[in-house]
Amino acid sequence: MAFHEQRTATDLRTAGLLMLCAFALAGCDQIKGFFSKPPDLKFAPYGEDYRSKPDFAAVEHQFPLAPADLAKLTPDNVKNYDQEQIDQIYARLTAGPIPDGSYDGGLFFPKGKSGDRRLTEIVGGLPGMAVELKSIKMEMLGAALWRGKVFYRNDMLLRNRIDDTPLLKPLIEAKPTPIQMQGEQMLLFPAQLYCGQSLLDSRRESIIIDYFFSDQLPDYHPRPDFLAGRNGLQVRDEIRMVRPGFYLGRAYVNKAFLLNFTLYNAEADKLGGEEFRKSGQVKEDCWPGTQSRKIVTASQ
């Protein structure tokens, strides 16, 4: 019996790992995003060597992003920057307000200055990932299962929008509580929301999406929700606001950076975007740090 339970847990972890990679690579392969030219923003000079990377405080002081710059960014075009550029954008953002409601999601792996996705480099930092990736069929890589996140601001909770597909059926146990649905999407992988230190830029806080103790949250389903928690991949996300309704995020697995993602709500963008473009000001739910964010307007 013990062997059977151990084998089942191992199979679930493997399947969950494959599923996670399928989510990520599906986001990378969205052709529309690849052909969206990114805006010509200013970045501090950098090289491939880690020692050549600029200090984020200096980047923000010398190359502040105007609200008009942030207005040019979209979930499609932002994925075409290389990872250092993504990092420099993220470091010049603040957390903004903790979102509420449903947001559409998009995923993309880091890439270098040459434009190549740094999958091998990223996977190499995660034990066992390289072996598991070899067994994924190309058909799985194109399966776009993850559709976004639903924020419950008042409860400081979150759930992920997952397409209801036969691929997940062997992983899901809906007893004793039925799985919540949003249309044809399942709401799985609950997480806690709070303000906390960014693993990339410690000068100010980010909004943290923490799956570690997800087994203690309401409507938790051991299968498949444990895959993201402390007994699985130990996923931790963090996000900062590009503009109202649009957030840029970073996903970590067992404290190793895995991929970038975007979250977008068109209604929230429409309601708050115009005022933000004029003033550059927004309500901050998290600590904005000691370095004052320089607001650059079109006239400066």
PyMOL commands that set and color helices and strands:
alter all, ss='L'
color gray80, all
select helices_A, chain A and resi 2-28+31-34+50-52+56-62+67-72+78-80+83-91+119-124+129-134+138-141+153-155+166-171+214-216+222-228+266-279
alter helices_A, ss='H'
color red, helices_A
select strands_A, chain A and resi 101-108+146-152+157-163+181-182+185-197+205-210+235-243+246-253+256-264
alter strands_A, ss='S'
color yellow, strands_A
deselect
rebuild
show_as cartoon
